[in-house]
Amino acid sequence: MEEAKQEAIDTANEYATLKSYRETWIDLTAEKWNRDMYYPVTIKIDVTIKTRIQVDTPLDYVNVSWGTHESGGYSMLCAWTVNGSGWGSITVHRVIEIFPMGMD
């Protein structure tokens, strides 16, 4: 009986992962993008499911005029979980997991 219960749990977890996991890459390194410009990104987030968002740029992946590293580059790693607000009708619960700051 316990084995059947665990199998049902595993199947449900696999289904949830397959139906809810989505990874999107937005690459702004091409020459057509102005590296000194701010480009907003909008994401549809469900109000009932926590969504994990991560922004990761390795050091020197791209050089910019405002980069503070001696090479002209910068690095960033931010990650958080959040739920959608349902057009403002639902309280947003945001948990910042990773947000280091450095000016080197």
Chimera marker file (.cmm) of the C-alpha trace (Angstrom):
<marker_set name="trace">
<marker id="1" x="0.000" y="0.000" z="0.000" r="1" g="1" b="0" radius="0.5"/>
<marker id="2" x="2.786" y="2.455" z="0.921" r="1" g="1" b="0" radius="0.5"/>
<marker id="3" x="4.574" y="1.758" z="-2.378" r="1" g="1" b="0" radius="0.5"/>
<marker id="4" x="1.423" y="2.535" z="-4.392" r="1" g="1" b="0" radius="0.5"/>
<marker id="5" x="0.980" y="5.780" z="-2.439" r="1" g="1" b="0" radius="0.5"/>
<marker id="6" x="4.569" y="6.838" z="-3.157" r="1" g="1" b="0" radius="0.5"/>
<marker id="7" x="4.162" y="5.954" z="-6.842" r="1" g="1" b="0" radius="0.5"/>
<marker id="8" x="1.059" y="8.163" z="-7.033" r="1" g="1" b="0" radius="0.5"/>
<marker id="9" x="2.960" y="11.012" z="-5.367" r="1" g="1" b="0" radius="0.5"/>
<marker id="10" x="5.897" y="10.602" z="-7.766" r="1" g="1" b="0" radius="0.5"/>
<marker id="11" x="3.560" y="10.570" z="-10.768" r="1" g="1" b="0" radius="0.5"/>
<marker id="12" x="1.788" y="13.723" z="-9.552" r="1" g="1" b="0" radius="0.5"/>
<marker id="13" x="5.107" y="15.492" z="-8.974" r="1" g="1" b="0" radius="0.5"/>
<marker id="14" x="6.348" y="14.524" z="-12.434" r="1" g="1" b="0" radius="0.5"/>
<marker id="15" x="3.108" y="15.761" z="-14.029" r="1" g="1" b="0" radius="0.5"/>
<marker id="16" x="3.265" y="19.052" z="-12.132" r="1" g="1" b="0" radius="0.5"/>
<marker id="17" x="6.886" y="19.558" z="-13.164" r="1" g="1" b="0" radius="0.5"/>
<marker id="18" x="6.197" y="18.806" z="-16.815" r="1" g="1" b="0" radius="0.5"/>
<marker id="19" x="3.135" y="21.042" z="-16.956" r="1" g="1" b="0" radius="0.5"/>
<marker id="20" x="4.468" y="23.991" z="-14.957" r="1" g="1" b="0" radius="0.5"/>
<marker id="21" x="8.218" y="24.200" z="-15.636" r="1" g="1" b="0" radius="0.5"/>
<marker id="22" x="9.277" y="26.637" z="-18.306" r="1" g="1" b="0" radius="0.5"/>
<marker id="23" x="12.690" y="28.060" z="-18.990" r="1" g="1" b="0" radius="0.5"/>
<marker id="24" x="13.109" y="31.120" z="-21.180" r="1" g="1" b="0" radius="0.5"/>
<marker id="25" x="16.365" y="32.696" z="-22.279" r="1" g="1" b="0" radius="0.5"/>
<marker id="26" x="16.465" y="36.325" z="-23.303" r="1" g="1" b="0" radius="0.5"/>
<marker id="27" x="19.764" y="37.126" z="-24.995" r="1" g="1" b="0" radius="0.5"/>
<marker id="28" x="20.467" y="40.826" z="-25.402" r="1" g="1" b="0" radius="0.5"/>
<marker id="29" x="24.105" y="40.431" z="-26.455" r="1" g="1" b="0" radius="0.5"/>
<marker id="30" x="23.516" y="40.908" z="-30.207" r="1" g="1" b="0" radius="0.5"/>
<marker id="31" x="24.815" y="44.117" z="-31.718" r="1" g="1" b="0" radius="0.5"/>
<marker id="32" x="21.278" y="45.268" z="-32.588" r="1" g="1" b="0" radius="0.5"/>
<marker id="33" x="20.556" y="45.808" z="-28.859" r="1" g="1" b="0" radius="0.5"/>
<marker id="34" x="21.737" y="49.011" z="-27.197" r="1" g="1" b="0" radius="0.5"/>
<marker id="35" x="23.685" y="47.843" z="-24.153" r="1" g="1" b="0" radius="0.5"/>
<marker id="36" x="23.014" y="51.102" z="-22.334" r="1" g="1" b="0" radius="0.5"/>
<marker id="37" x="19.239" y="50.832" z="-22.733" r="1" g="1" b="0" radius="0.5"/>
<marker id="38" x="16.722" y="49.427" z="-20.236" r="1" g="1" b="0" radius="0.5"/>
<marker id="39" x="14.445" y="46.752" z="-21.714" r="1" g="1" b="0" radius="0.5"/>
<marker id="40" x="11.484" y="45.768" z="-19.528" r="1" g="1" b="0" radius="0.5"/>
<marker id="41" x="10.482" y="42.109" z="-19.502" r="1" g="1" b="0" radius="0.5"/>
<marker id="42" x="6.957" y="41.052" z="-18.573" r="1" g="1" b="0" radius="0.5"/>
<marker id="43" x="6.139" y="37.577" z="-17.318" r="1" g="1" b="0" radius="0.5"/>
<marker id="44" x="2.714" y="36.010" z="-16.857" r="1" g="1" b="0" radius="0.5"/>
<marker id="45" x="2.666" y="34.532" z="-13.347" r="1" g="1" b="0" radius="0.5"/>
<marker id="46" x="-0.093" y="32.351" z="-11.931" r="1" g="1" b="0" radius="0.5"/>
<marker id="47" x="-1.750" y="33.599" z="-8.734" r="1" g="1" b="0" radius="0.5"/>
<marker id="48" x="-1.850" y="30.135" z="-7.128" r="1" g="1" b="0" radius="0.5"/>
<marker id="49" x="1.621" y="28.810" z="-7.975" r="1" g="1" b="0" radius="0.5"/>
<marker id="50" x="4.922" y="30.197" z="-6.751" r="1" g="1" b="0" radius="0.5"/>
<marker id="51" x="7.152" y="31.047" z="-9.697" r="1" g="1" b="0" radius="0.5"/>
<marker id="52" x="10.938" y="31.138" z="-9.436" r="1" g="1" b="0" radius="0.5"/>
<marker id="53" x="12.694" y="33.822" z="-11.488" r="1" g="1" b="0" radius="0.5"/>
<marker id="54" x="16.457" y="33.957" z="-11.926" r="1" g="1" b="0" radius="0.5"/>
<marker id="55" x="18.586" y="36.523" z="-13.740" r="1" g="1" b="0" radius="0.5"/>
<marker id="56" x="22.188" y="35.457" z="-14.241" r="1" g="1" b="0" radius="0.5"/>
<marker id="57" x="24.964" y="37.286" z="-16.071" r="1" g="1" b="0" radius="0.5"/>
<marker id="58" x="28.512" y="35.953" z="-15.602" r="1" g="1" b="0" radius="0.5"/>
<marker id="59" x="31.335" y="38.467" z="-15.215" r="1" g="1" b="0" radius="0.5"/>
<marker id="60" x="32.607" y="39.752" z="-18.563" r="1" g="1" b="0" radius="0.5"/>
<marker id="61" x="29.839" y="38.014" z="-20.523" r="1" g="1" b="0" radius="0.5"/>
<marker id="62" x="29.148" y="41.419" z="-21.991" r="1" g="1" b="0" radius="0.5"/>
<marker id="63" x="30.932" y="44.761" z="-21.585" r="1" g="1" b="0" radius="0.5"/>
<marker id="64" x="28.960" y="47.963" z="-21.106" r="1" g="1" b="0" radius="0.5"/>
<marker id="65" x="29.855" y="51.624" z="-20.708" r="1" g="1" b="0" radius="0.5"/>
<marker id="66" x="28.541" y="51.627" z="-17.129" r="1" g="1" b="0" radius="0.5"/>
<marker id="67" x="30.344" y="48.433" z="-16.058" r="1" g="1" b="0" radius="0.5"/>
<marker id="68" x="32.276" y="48.950" z="-12.825" r="1" g="1" b="0" radius="0.5"/>
<marker id="69" x="34.708" y="46.046" z="-13.174" r="1" g="1" b="0" radius="0.5"/>
<marker id="70" x="38.169" y="46.958" z="-14.505" r="1" g="1" b="0" radius="0.5"/>
<marker id="71" x="37.374" y="45.026" z="-17.705" r="1" g="1" b="0" radius="0.5"/>
<marker id="72" x="34.223" y="47.100" z="-18.347" r="1" g="1" b="0" radius="0.5"/>
<marker id="73" x="31.974" y="44.166" z="-17.544" r="1" g="1" b="0" radius="0.5"/>
<marker id="74" x="29.678" y="43.348" z="-14.664" r="1" g="1" b="0" radius="0.5"/>
<marker id="75" x="28.081" y="40.323" z="-13.091" r="1" g="1" b="0" radius="0.5"/>
<marker id="76" x="24.669" y="39.707" z="-11.636" r="1" g="1" b="0" radius="0.5"/>
<marker id="77" x="22.848" y="36.801" z="-10.038" r="1" g="1" b="0" radius="0.5"/>
<marker id="78" x="19.369" y="37.465" z="-8.693" r="1" g="1" b="0" radius="0.5"/>
<marker id="79" x="16.785" y="34.821" z="-7.845" r="1" g="1" b="0" radius="0.5"/>
<marker id="80" x="13.383" y="35.060" z="-6.196" r="1" g="1" b="0" radius="0.5"/>
<marker id="81" x="10.041" y="33.324" z="-5.907" r="1" g="1" b="0" radius="0.5"/>
<marker id="82" x="6.782" y="35.181" z="-6.342" r="1" g="1" b="0" radius="0.5"/>
<marker id="83" x="3.099" y="34.637" z="-7.042" r="1" g="1" b="0" radius="0.5"/>
<marker id="84" x="0.951" y="36.650" z="-9.453" r="1" g="1" b="0" radius="0.5"/>
<marker id="85" x="-1.247" y="39.470" z="-8.208" r="1" g="1" b="0" radius="0.5"/>
<marker id="86" x="-4.378" y="38.767" z="-10.254" r="1" g="1" b="0" radius="0.5"/>
<marker id="87" x="-4.553" y="42.333" z="-11.604" r="1" g="1" b="0" radius="0.5"/>
<marker id="88" x="-3.889" y="43.641" z="-8.091" r="1" g="1" b="0" radius="0.5"/>
<marker id="89" x="-6.542" y="41.634" z="-6.269" r="1" g="1" b="0" radius="0.5"/>
<marker id="90" x="-4.146" y="39.105" z="-4.683" r="1" g="1" b="0" radius="0.5"/>
<marker id="91" x="-1.370" y="39.919" z="-2.205" r="1" g="1" b="0" radius="0.5"/>
<marker id="92" x="2.060" y="39.270" z="-3.700" r="1" g="1" b="0" radius="0.5"/>
<marker id="93" x="4.415" y="37.121" z="-1.632" r="1" g="1" b="0" radius="0.5"/>
<marker id="94" x="7.965" y="37.666" z="-2.890" r="1" g="1" b="0" radius="0.5"/>
<marker id="95" x="10.947" y="35.894" z="-1.364" r="1" g="1" b="0" radius="0.5"/>
<marker id="96" x="14.354" y="37.105" z="-2.518" r="1" g="1" b="0" radius="0.5"/>
<marker id="97" x="16.685" y="34.110" z="-2.439" r="1" g="1" b="0" radius="0.5"/>
<marker id="98" x="19.864" y="35.503" z="-3.990" r="1" g="1" b="0" radius="0.5"/>
<marker id="99" x="20.819" y="39.152" z="-4.457" r="1" g="1" b="0" radius="0.5"/>
<marker id="100" x="24.522" y="39.852" z="-3.932" r="1" g="1" b="0" radius="0.5"/>
<marker id="101" x="25.807" y="43.369" z="-4.407" r="1" g="1" b="0" radius="0.5"/>
<marker id="102" x="29.322" y="44.253" z="-5.434" r="1" g="1" b="0" radius="0.5"/>
<marker id="103" x="30.999" y="47.206" z="-7.060" r="1" g="1" b="0" radius="0.5"/>
<marker id="104" x="34.323" y="45.575" z="-7.937" r="1" g="1" b="0" radius="0.5"/>
<link id1="1" id2="2" r="1" g="1" b="0" radius="0.2"/>
<link id1="2" id2="3" r="1" g="1" b="0" radius="0.2"/>
<link id1="3" id2="4" r="1" g="1" b="0" radius="0.2"/>
<link id1="4" id2="5" r="1" g="1" b="0" radius="0.2"/>
<link id1="5" id2="6" r="1" g="1" b="0" radius="0.2"/>
<link id1="6" id2="7" r="1" g="1" b="0" radius="0.2"/>
<link id1="7" id2="8" r="1" g="1" b="0" radius="0.2"/>
<link id1="8" id2="9" r="1" g="1" b="0" radius="0.2"/>
<link id1="9" id2="10" r="1" g="1" b="0" radius="0.2"/>
<link id1="10" id2="11" r="1" g="1" b="0" radius="0.2"/>
<link id1="11" id2="12" r="1" g="1" b="0" radius="0.2"/>
<link id1="12" id2="13" r="1" g="1" b="0" radius="0.2"/>
<link id1="13" id2="14" r="1" g="1" b="0" radius="0.2"/>
<link id1="14" id2="15" r="1" g="1" b="0" radius="0.2"/>
<link id1="15" id2="16" r="1" g="1" b="0" radius="0.2"/>
<link id1="16" id2="17" r="1" g="1" b="0" radius="0.2"/>
<link id1="17" id2="18" r="1" g="1" b="0" radius="0.2"/>
<link id1="18" id2="19" r="1" g="1" b="0" radius="0.2"/>
<link id1="19" id2="20" r="1" g="1" b="0" radius="0.2"/>
<link id1="20" id2="21" r="1" g="1" b="0" radius="0.2"/>
<link id1="21" id2="22" r="1" g="1" b="0" radius="0.2"/>
<link id1="22" id2="23" r="1" g="1" b="0" radius="0.2"/>
<link id1="23" id2="24" r="1" g="1" b="0" radius="0.2"/>
<link id1="24" id2="25" r="1" g="1" b="0" radius="0.2"/>
<link id1="25" id2="26" r="1" g="1" b="0" radius="0.2"/>
<link id1="26" id2="27" r="1" g="1" b="0" radius="0.2"/>
<link id1="27" id2="28" r="1" g="1" b="0" radius="0.2"/>
<link id1="28" id2="29" r="1" g="1" b="0" radius="0.2"/>
<link id1="29" id2="30" r="1" g="1" b="0" radius="0.2"/>
<link id1="30" id2="31" r="1" g="1" b="0" radius="0.2"/>
<link id1="31" id2="32" r="1" g="1" b="0" radius="0.2"/>
<link id1="32" id2="33" r="1" g="1" b="0" radius="0.2"/>
<link id1="33" id2="34" r="1" g="1" b="0" radius="0.2"/>
<link id1="34" id2="35" r="1" g="1" b="0" radius="0.2"/>
<link id1="35" id2="36" r="1" g="1" b="0" radius="0.2"/>
<link id1="36" id2="37" r="1" g="1" b="0" radius="0.2"/>
<link id1="37" id2="38" r="1" g="1" b="0" radius="0.2"/>
<link id1="38" id2="39" r="1" g="1" b="0" radius="0.2"/>
<link id1="39" id2="40" r="1" g="1" b="0" radius="0.2"/>
<link id1="40" id2="41" r="1" g="1" b="0" radius="0.2"/>
<link id1="41" id2="42" r="1" g="1" b="0" radius="0.2"/>
<link id1="42" id2="43" r="1" g="1" b="0" radius="0.2"/>
<link id1="43" id2="44" r="1" g="1" b="0" radius="0.2"/>
<link id1="44" id2="45" r="1" g="1" b="0" radius="0.2"/>
<link id1="45" id2="46" r="1" g="1" b="0" radius="0.2"/>
<link id1="46" id2="47" r="1" g="1" b="0" radius="0.2"/>
<link id1="47" id2="48" r="1" g="1" b="0" radius="0.2"/>
<link id1="48" id2="49" r="1" g="1" b="0" radius="0.2"/>
<link id1="49" id2="50" r="1" g="1" b="0" radius="0.2"/>
<link id1="50" id2="51" r="1" g="1" b="0" radius="0.2"/>
<link id1="51" id2="52" r="1" g="1" b="0" radius="0.2"/>
<link id1="52" id2="53" r="1" g="1" b="0" radius="0.2"/>
<link id1="53" id2="54" r="1" g="1" b="0" radius="0.2"/>
<link id1="54" id2="55" r="1" g="1" b="0" radius="0.2"/>
<link id1="55" id2="56" r="1" g="1" b="0" radius="0.2"/>
<link id1="56" id2="57" r="1" g="1" b="0" radius="0.2"/>
<link id1="57" id2="58" r="1" g="1" b="0" radius="0.2"/>
<link id1="58" id2="59" r="1" g="1" b="0" radius="0.2"/>
<link id1="59" id2="60" r="1" g="1" b="0" radius="0.2"/>
<link id1="60" id2="61" r="1" g="1" b="0" radius="0.2"/>
<link id1="61" id2="62" r="1" g="1" b="0" radius="0.2"/>
<link id1="62" id2="63" r="1" g="1" b="0" radius="0.2"/>
<link id1="63" id2="64" r="1" g="1" b="0" radius="0.2"/>
<link id1="64" id2="65" r="1" g="1" b="0" radius="0.2"/>
<link id1="65" id2="66" r="1" g="1" b="0" radius="0.2"/>
<link id1="66" id2="67" r="1" g="1" b="0" radius="0.2"/>
<link id1="67" id2="68" r="1" g="1" b="0" radius="0.2"/>
<link id1="68" id2="69" r="1" g="1" b="0" radius="0.2"/>
<link id1="69" id2="70" r="1" g="1" b="0" radius="0.2"/>
<link id1="70" id2="71" r="1" g="1" b="0" radius="0.2"/>
<link id1="71" id2="72" r="1" g="1" b="0" radius="0.2"/>
<link id1="72" id2="73" r="1" g="1" b="0" radius="0.2"/>
<link id1="73" id2="74" r="1" g="1" b="0" radius="0.2"/>
<link id1="74" id2="75" r="1" g="1" b="0" radius="0.2"/>
<link id1="75" id2="76" r="1" g="1" b="0" radius="0.2"/>
<link id1="76" id2="77" r="1" g="1" b="0" radius="0.2"/>
<link id1="77" id2="78" r="1" g="1" b="0" radius="0.2"/>
<link id1="78" id2="79" r="1" g="1" b="0" radius="0.2"/>
<link id1="79" id2="80" r="1" g="1" b="0" radius="0.2"/>
<link id1="80" id2="81" r="1" g="1" b="0" radius="0.2"/>
<link id1="81" id2="82" r="1" g="1" b="0" radius="0.2"/>
<link id1="82" id2="83" r="1" g="1" b="0" radius="0.2"/>
<link id1="83" id2="84" r="1" g="1" b="0" radius="0.2"/>
<link id1="84" id2="85" r="1" g="1" b="0" radius="0.2"/>
<link id1="85" id2="86" r="1" g="1" b="0" radius="0.2"/>
<link id1="86" id2="87" r="1" g="1" b="0" radius="0.2"/>
<link id1="87" id2="88" r="1" g="1" b="0" radius="0.2"/>
<link id1="88" id2="89" r="1" g="1" b="0" radius="0.2"/>
<link id1="89" id2="90" r="1" g="1" b="0" radius="0.2"/>
<link id1="90" id2="91" r="1" g="1" b="0" radius="0.2"/>
<link id1="91" id2="92" r="1" g="1" b="0" radius="0.2"/>
<link id1="92" id2="93" r="1" g="1" b="0" radius="0.2"/>
<link id1="93" id2="94" r="1" g="1" b="0" radius="0.2"/>
<link id1="94" id2="95" r="1" g="1" b="0" radius="0.2"/>
<link id1="95" id2="96" r="1" g="1" b="0" radius="0.2"/>
<link id1="96" id2="97" r="1" g="1" b="0" radius="0.2"/>
<link id1="97" id2="98" r="1" g="1" b="0" radius="0.2"/>
<link id1="98" id2="99" r="1" g="1" b="0" radius="0.2"/>
<link id1="99" id2="100" r="1" g="1" b="0" radius="0.2"/>
<link id1="100" id2="101" r="1" g="1" b="0" radius="0.2"/>
<link id1="101" id2="102" r="1" g="1" b="0" radius="0.2"/>
<link id1="102" id2="103" r="1" g="1" b="0" radius="0.2"/>
<link id1="103" id2="104" r="1" g="1" b="0" radius="0.2"/>
</marker_set>
